[in-house]
């Protein structure tokens, strides 16, 4: 049965995305040249292709915008193309050294555009088997079966005749959990008991996840006082079937696909509409059962947030996004292009990187978690005691980062940070060294991109760190970055990543151990002051800070700091809560 279904999917629903299900080879780590190319040119390539094919003037985009009373399909098609081209370029790069395997790709304008761009940039090609585009009869069958698929996906989890809808202030996905992670950084971080009370928060899960953190978050939410639903299990209301699913998704969707049936871009439109339905219909079910003033979304990295935002828009629910890390780096600026939200909350203007679209959604309100870090700093003795660090010690914390694949970080960069932490612990036994890994050490072998040799080298470093009485490796699920930064005298981060920036925003010393290629404004401005590529210079700078001889944070002017944190106060969280709750 599974084989039959797979054959139907391959032959009937073979679409613009079918290449992603081709016989893959193992993807290789990407070169700095390749990553820089994506960073600098991806958004322009998408805009060029959209203009070349007149996608925004197409019947498909105009009529779906009309059917769903939105203008966000303009953003969806461009954001979806970003995701698609990134994946397609990655496959071209992986297959460029293949002599036996070839990619099976439909011969359509989008795939040809991407293929030619990759070939002209790198002067190498992947072996490609160009598949003919589907004929008219096959396209008609696709449209009919898509309508049937919409009906099945809508009703398969049940139908409500007359649901009782309760109204909430904020809807939020369960991501990090609610317990056993310090005192501050949880899925309910916006709750203050005044602007947003416990009963105002509606949590949801996308389903039981193999991800350890997501699974913990779901289980925490189940035993919490907050309302909770599982997105994949919600029934749909009769009213929404007849007033939205049938007229908008089935009738309007099918009509617009029939109007594009002879288009050379049919596969693109079909794939995009299938993608939209897959992401949007579960949200139709949300509003069959609940109402919310706002949703605080999370995944702005992919196009999946846009169908959800469109449905929220249709029901009068404000859809908000916030950035979570230092976005002033150049590396993959395209991830924040083409956002479809009512407001995008930013720490400050320095983090507006790669944004394309309406500028009025940008809302620099300051660093939302600053008041939590300030409060935790006042509880330093209590936190230090709980972690088990010697009282009265000067504390230096190291935050590592993921590496490999489409990251500018490499295996060596990760190893070198851990070596530097070990060297500092040995060099100065009077201080306390904390390492907070991105991935729990016990999962490194399974979830990191280490080579066998790298794993062996890391295991040796880790064994030596465990022998140091003044070194502590913190399991990432037990303490959040908030407490670790709060108790630290110096925060060191791998590359130009967020922890050191957060420390500086909160008035602490933050240093960057930066050995990769990508750009950050501080690399040129504060080389060998805040930013180091030599571990000996890094350790020397830490010694100078702990002895009081130097304070690198003073090199950052108030004007620069305000670019990274829009306000000097600690009230960003209150401004944030007011918007979420619909106060203003």
C-alpha atoms as one frame of an Amber mdcrd trajectory, in Angstrom:
protein
   0.000   0.000   0.000   2.773   2.434   0.932   4.502   1.705  -2.388   1.293
   2.484  -4.294   0.831   5.767  -2.429   4.469   6.659  -3.102   4.047   5.959
  -6.831   0.939   8.176  -6.926   2.836  10.966  -5.173   5.810  10.623  -7.513
   3.812  10.477 -10.739   0.647  12.461 -10.044   1.779  14.932  -7.395   5.283
  15.266  -8.772   5.763  18.969  -8.341   8.294  21.763  -7.957   9.548  20.202
  -4.727   9.995  16.667  -6.032  13.744  17.240  -6.355  13.990  17.357  -2.566
  12.830  13.738  -2.435  15.313  12.563  -5.066  17.979  10.005  -4.324  20.223
  12.194  -2.194  23.909  11.975  -1.695  25.396  13.010   1.616  25.467  16.783
   1.775  28.892  18.274   2.260  29.822  21.245   4.422  29.471  24.413   2.434
  32.447  26.620   1.545  32.685  30.241   2.748  32.417  31.357  -0.888  29.151
  29.452  -1.314  27.643  30.740   1.955  28.667  34.321   1.181  27.059  34.036
  -2.251  23.751  32.948  -0.723  23.943  35.693   1.870  24.625  38.446  -0.645
  22.567  37.364  -3.647  19.696  35.089  -2.579  17.078  37.808  -2.047  17.978
  39.580  -5.294  17.825  36.290  -7.206  14.324  35.619  -5.886  13.156  39.115
  -6.782  14.727  38.793 -10.241  13.017  35.472 -10.918   9.669  36.761  -9.638
   9.994  39.783 -11.945  11.163  37.691 -14.905   8.147  35.380 -14.632   5.746
  38.207 -13.606   4.688  36.092 -10.633   3.182  38.935  -8.601   1.004  39.925
 -11.569  -0.198  36.377 -12.103  -3.802  35.333 -11.848  -2.664  32.873  -9.166
  -1.353  35.504  -6.755  -3.995  38.146  -7.434  -6.983  35.832  -7.056  -5.681
  34.064  -3.940  -5.002  37.458  -2.367  -8.593  38.366  -3.177 -10.046  35.062
  -1.929  -8.250  35.333   1.419  -8.579  39.112   1.751  -4.834  39.639   2.084
  -1.777  40.842   0.223   0.535  38.314   1.863   0.617  35.815  -1.023   3.072
  38.295  -2.606   5.376  37.593   0.338   4.584  33.885   0.450   5.697  33.164
  -3.102   9.003  34.995  -2.570   9.673  33.471   0.845   8.805  30.023  -0.501
  11.230  30.563  -3.391  13.967  31.487  -0.897  13.438  28.169   0.890  13.290
  26.278  -2.368  16.343  27.842  -3.989  18.420  27.363  -0.818  17.541  23.653
  -0.825  18.079  23.321  -4.566  21.447  25.081  -4.513  22.498  22.814  -1.660
  21.689  19.760  -3.776  23.520  21.171  -6.796  26.522  21.756  -4.550  26.379
  18.241  -3.133  25.970  16.613  -6.554  28.634  18.725  -8.262  31.299  16.122
  -7.472  29.111  13.124  -8.264  30.061  10.877 -11.158  27.369   8.217 -10.732
  24.245   9.752  -9.161  22.097  12.332 -10.920  19.259  14.575  -9.831  15.757
  14.095 -11.231  14.340  17.594 -11.739  11.344  18.830 -13.675  12.298  21.053
 -16.581  10.571  24.285 -15.620  11.658  27.957 -15.435  12.429  27.950 -11.715
  14.665  24.895 -11.818  16.444  26.123 -14.951  16.980  29.553 -13.399  18.548
  28.041 -10.262  20.666  25.593 -12.261  22.062  28.307 -14.532  22.799  30.627
 -11.611  24.718  27.954  -9.721  26.668  26.887 -12.823  27.616  30.437 -13.785
  28.765  31.271 -10.267  30.906  28.215  -9.541  31.739  26.975 -13.042  30.744
  23.443 -12.121  27.622  21.428 -12.743  25.653  18.628 -11.180  24.454  15.686
 -13.230  20.766  16.410 -13.895  18.087  14.275 -15.498  15.573  16.859 -16.747
  12.040  15.484 -16.481   9.303  16.666 -18.881   6.580  18.901 -17.461   3.221
  17.288 -16.748   0.631  17.283 -19.500  -2.802  18.905 -19.308  -4.630  15.736
 -18.251  -2.115  15.084 -15.523  -2.503  18.674 -14.317  -6.301  18.357 -14.227
  -5.960  15.178 -12.199  -3.585  16.981  -9.808  -6.148  19.733  -9.219  -9.002
  17.294  -8.630  -6.953  15.152  -6.263  -5.738  18.250  -4.431  -9.366  19.233
  -3.765 -10.015  15.742  -2.436  -6.898  15.942  -0.278  -8.154  19.245   1.198
 -11.492  17.656   2.132  -9.808  14.677   3.781  -7.269  16.750   5.711 -10.035
  19.061   6.918 -12.377  16.430   8.371 -10.028  13.594   9.321  -9.667  14.811
  12.922 -13.400  15.250  13.427 -16.108  17.862  12.975 -17.641  20.179  15.584
 -21.266  21.122  15.069 -21.364  24.035  17.517 -18.016  24.624  19.239 -17.755
  26.823  22.329 -14.945  29.278  21.617 -12.973  30.717  24.525 -10.992  33.904
  23.980  -7.322  34.262  24.958  -4.919  37.181  24.835  -1.856  35.294  23.566
  -1.383  32.044  21.646   2.089  30.535  21.815   3.772  27.309  20.685   5.430
  25.129  23.337   9.155  25.330  22.604  11.344  25.279  25.727   9.149  24.058
  28.563   7.872  25.562  31.797   9.943  23.953  34.543  13.483  22.932  35.550
  15.342  25.470  33.410  16.443  28.085  35.896  13.866  30.690  36.865  13.095
  32.855  33.860  13.325  31.498  30.327  10.128  29.567  29.655   7.280  29.417
  27.169   5.290  31.654  29.532   7.980  34.344  29.846   5.435  37.031  28.885
   3.194  36.280  31.917   3.387  38.983  34.595   0.044  38.522  36.360  -1.114
  42.019  35.455  -0.890  42.838  31.756  -0.988  39.151  30.860  -2.388  36.708
  33.426  -2.215  32.903  33.468  -5.725  32.551  32.065  -4.838  34.765  29.091
  -2.268  32.320  27.669  -3.118  29.515  25.231  -0.282  27.074  24.551  -0.195
  24.621  21.683   1.958  21.787  20.421   2.412  20.692  16.825   2.404  17.082
  17.978   4.656  14.728  19.861   8.148  15.508  18.631  11.291  13.342  18.626
  13.146  16.502  19.671  13.935  16.175  23.386  13.327  19.856  24.150  10.028
  20.035  22.262   8.824  16.850  23.939   9.689  18.250  27.372   7.889  21.493
  26.492   4.744  19.575  25.571   4.820  17.460  28.718   5.414  20.545  30.863
   2.442  22.270  29.259   0.213  19.245  29.925   0.804  19.470  33.679   0.627
  23.272  33.788  -2.353  25.507  34.639  -2.372  26.892  31.088  -4.813  25.883
  28.369  -3.229  23.555  25.819  -4.159  21.995  22.514  -2.390  19.773  19.985
  -2.560  21.349  16.542  -2.730  18.042  14.683  -5.725  16.770  16.686  -8.196
  19.662  16.516 -11.622  19.117  14.906 -12.998  21.567  12.370 -16.344  23.332
  12.754 -19.200  22.856  10.291 -19.351  26.615   9.757 -15.708  26.811   8.713
 -16.131  23.885   6.305 -18.982  25.628   4.485 -17.877  29.256   4.779 -14.105
  28.907   4.356 -12.765  25.467   3.356 -15.171  24.897   0.468 -15.399  28.421
  -1.005 -11.787  29.505  -0.459  -9.568  26.431  -0.536 -11.548  24.119  -2.815
 -13.558  26.378  -5.145 -11.309  29.463  -5.376  -8.134  27.381  -5.152  -9.239
  24.960  -7.890 -10.471  27.755 -10.157  -7.205  29.650  -9.953  -5.232  26.476
 -10.673  -7.417  25.759 -13.714  -6.754  29.306 -14.940  -3.005  28.603 -14.712
  -3.238  25.123 -16.174  -1.290  26.001 -19.336   1.331  28.091 -17.538   4.970
  27.038 -17.714   4.997  27.866 -13.981   2.118  25.514 -13.166   4.330  23.277
 -11.034   5.457  26.272  -8.989   1.876  27.443  -8.422   0.647  23.947  -7.652
   3.471  23.331  -5.181   2.910  26.668  -3.480  -0.842  26.133  -3.170  -0.309
  22.613  -1.773   2.183  24.058   0.707  -0.237  26.804   1.702  -3.097  24.362
   2.305  -0.933  22.030   4.364   0.077  24.851   6.713  -3.148  26.891   6.695
  -5.863  24.272   7.244  -4.599  23.294  10.731  -4.947  26.970  11.666  -8.511
  27.001  10.345  -9.104  24.307  12.939  -7.518  26.475  15.632 -10.095  29.170
  14.981 -12.825  26.542  14.887 -12.151  26.075  18.594 -10.451  29.188  20.014
 -10.054  32.905  19.535  -6.950  34.924  20.397  -5.946  38.565  20.436  -2.483
  37.686  19.164  -0.083  34.906  18.361   3.594  35.138  19.175   5.040  33.141
  16.291   8.486  31.605  16.253   9.594  30.149  12.941  10.249  33.129  10.713
  13.159  31.251   9.122  10.855  29.391   6.731   7.842  30.217   4.609   5.609
  28.132   6.886   4.842  31.148   9.065   3.076  32.978   6.223   0.051  30.657
   5.698  -0.449  30.736   9.471  -0.202  34.538   9.470  -2.750  34.783   6.629
  -5.293  32.689   8.543  -4.664  34.717  11.715  -5.210  37.888   9.682  -8.536
  36.546   8.401  -9.781  36.001  11.957  -8.564  39.340  13.312  -5.709  37.812
  15.341  -2.504  39.832  15.258   0.499  37.732  14.269   3.753  38.889  15.867
   7.357  37.778  15.493  10.429  38.637  17.535  14.065  38.026  16.776  15.906
  35.956  19.353  19.581  36.456  18.594  22.128  38.963  17.339  21.074  39.532
  13.728  23.731  42.094  12.854  25.954  39.393  11.376  26.175  38.747   7.655
  25.821  35.066   6.992  22.262  34.196   6.092  20.425  37.496   6.001  17.829
  36.015   3.660  16.204  34.160   6.563  14.580  37.385   7.752  13.482  38.494
   4.277   9.792  38.612   3.333   8.241  38.422   6.804   4.435  38.340   6.940
   3.581  39.630  10.400   1.837  42.578  11.994   4.922  43.520  14.015   8.489
  42.232  14.080   9.952  43.034  17.505  13.641  43.943  17.370  16.228  44.674
  20.040  17.490  47.616  17.975  18.128  48.888  14.455  21.416  46.962  14.072
  19.372  43.774  13.759  17.479  44.895  10.662  19.429  42.666   8.297  18.024
  41.269   5.078  14.531  42.600   5.713  12.425  42.984   2.568   8.889  44.284
   2.540   6.906  46.758   4.596   9.050  48.817   6.947   6.157  49.645   9.247
   6.206  46.149  10.735   9.657  46.791  12.250   9.363  47.589  15.939  12.648
  48.188  17.834  11.591  48.011  21.499  14.835  47.041  23.262  16.108  43.730
  24.550  13.075  41.945  25.988  14.970  39.723  28.453  17.201  42.443  29.895
  15.170  42.918  33.062  15.300  39.136  33.699  19.108  39.167  33.491  19.326
  42.204  35.766  17.052  40.506  38.277  19.013  37.235  38.105  22.245  39.174
  38.641  20.849  40.259  41.995  20.279  36.580  42.829  23.816  35.562  41.905
  24.705  33.926  45.237  21.596  31.743  45.165  22.157  30.643  41.566  25.877
  29.984  42.103  25.057  27.786  45.083  22.474  25.783  43.126  24.870  25.180
  40.245  27.598  24.120  42.672  30.226  26.771  41.936  32.617  27.836  44.658
  31.262  30.966  46.361  33.204  34.168  45.806  34.781  32.972  42.548  35.136
  35.154  39.515  33.110  33.433  36.782  33.911  33.182  33.064  31.288  31.490
  30.898  31.799  30.022  27.432  28.883  29.565  25.017  29.553  27.318  22.042
  27.615  27.199  18.784  26.487  24.633  16.218  28.719  24.063  13.205  28.973
  22.388   9.826  26.520  22.178   6.947  25.196  25.611   5.997  26.906  27.274
   8.949  30.006  29.433   8.764  31.221  27.579  11.863  33.469  24.582  11.407
  34.439  21.642  13.573  37.776  23.251  14.414  36.089  26.419  15.672  34.043
  24.371  18.120  37.038  22.402  19.315  39.120  25.559  19.704  36.546  27.206
  21.973  36.521  24.177  24.261  40.325  24.094  24.216  40.395  27.772  25.204
  38.014  27.091  28.102  40.211  24.210  29.259  43.353  26.312  28.981  41.788
  29.144  30.990  40.673  26.752  33.752  44.182  25.320  33.977  45.827  28.746
  33.672  43.834  30.328  36.505  42.563  27.781  39.054  41.200  30.584  41.271
  38.381  31.392  38.846  35.321  29.353  37.888  34.911  28.380  34.233  31.417
  27.508  32.996  30.768  25.980  29.587  27.202  26.057  28.304  27.015  23.900
  25.178  24.366  24.338  22.495  23.868  20.576  22.438  24.022  18.463  25.583
  27.394  16.683  25.569  25.755  13.274  25.890  24.051  13.834  22.518  27.119
  15.043  20.633  27.795  11.808  18.848  24.215  11.591  17.575  23.255  15.210
  16.935  26.448  17.074  16.063  28.278  17.055  12.739  31.566  15.887  14.200
  33.819  13.621  12.198  35.068  10.485  13.917  38.442  12.144  14.484  36.732
  15.276  15.805  34.635  13.254  18.245  37.733  11.575  19.586  39.475  14.929
  20.029  36.423  16.415  21.713  36.141  13.420  24.059  39.736  14.003  25.180
  39.142  17.713  25.789  35.943  16.982  27.706  37.669  14.361  29.864  40.368
  16.897  30.759  37.778  19.552  31.605  36.053  17.136  33.971  39.359  16.763
  35.798  39.466  20.509  36.509  37.876  21.308  39.852  37.118  24.845  38.712
  35.380  23.929  35.428  31.677  23.108  35.063  29.806  21.977  31.959  26.152
  23.007  32.258  23.524  20.726  30.671  21.675  23.213  28.422  18.231  21.987
  29.502  18.868  22.736  33.189  19.857  26.404  33.095  18.990  29.069  30.550
  21.377  31.629  29.106  19.739  34.200  31.393  21.129  32.793  34.648  24.540
  31.925  33.217  25.065  35.410  31.782  23.705  36.949  34.988  26.261  35.267
  37.268  29.224  35.727  34.901  31.946  38.340  35.143  32.964  37.620  31.541
  30.923  35.959  28.792  32.761  34.392  25.850  30.902  33.190  22.787  31.989
  31.100  19.811  31.993  33.357  16.767  29.966  36.539  16.538  26.967  34.985
  18.208  24.450  36.291  20.681  25.610  35.550  24.219  28.430  38.123  24.276
  26.161  40.728  22.685  23.494  40.090  25.325  26.119  40.418  28.049  27.231
  43.785  26.669  23.617  44.985  26.436  23.167  44.078  30.093  26.302  45.911
  31.238  28.570  42.876  31.480  31.826  42.054  29.755  31.292  40.128  26.554
  34.050  38.749  24.306  33.878  36.994  20.945  36.190  34.116  19.996  35.797
  34.537  16.250  37.674  32.335  13.786  35.163  31.991  10.959  34.811  34.216
   7.890  31.494  35.994   8.225  31.022  39.690   8.850  29.832  41.446  12.007
  30.310  45.199  12.596  32.343  44.522  15.759  34.976  42.464  13.905  36.549
  45.560  12.380  35.688  48.048  15.122  36.897  46.028  18.116  39.535  43.593
  16.826  41.694  42.365  19.756  39.551  44.390  22.151  36.247  42.502  22.104
  36.907  40.175  19.174  39.758  37.631  19.182  40.892  34.879  16.858  43.945
  33.946  18.961  43.214  31.953  22.148  46.288  33.358  23.910  45.112  36.925
  23.314  41.626  35.956  24.474  42.911  34.491  27.733  45.155  37.518  28.281
  42.148  39.832  27.809  40.142  37.802  30.342  43.006  38.112  32.839  43.043
  41.881  32.316  39.296  42.109  32.913  39.314  39.982  36.061  42.251  41.914
  37.505  40.555  45.233  36.786  43.247  46.429  34.362  40.858  46.616  31.389
  37.119  46.910  30.702  36.517  46.259  26.996  32.803  46.988  27.275  33.711
  50.662  27.771  34.938  50.716  24.181  31.328  50.584  23.020  29.795  54.039
  22.884  26.220  54.621  24.099  25.252  55.377  20.485  26.474  51.971  19.267
  24.869  50.215  22.211  21.485  51.781  21.382  21.758  50.310  17.884  21.824
  46.870  19.510  19.368  47.650  22.318  16.961  50.442  21.443  16.361  51.564
  25.021  18.615  51.982  28.030  15.753  51.043  30.382  14.580  47.539  31.308
  10.954  48.084  30.292  11.106  46.384  26.852   9.242  43.392  28.267   6.393
  45.672  29.411   6.147  47.340  26.003   6.139  43.876  24.464   3.370  42.636
  26.775   1.192  45.655  26.031   1.290  44.981  22.298   0.622  41.242  22.733
  -2.345  41.917  25.003  -3.796  44.494  22.643  -3.373  47.322  25.140  -1.761
  49.456  22.429
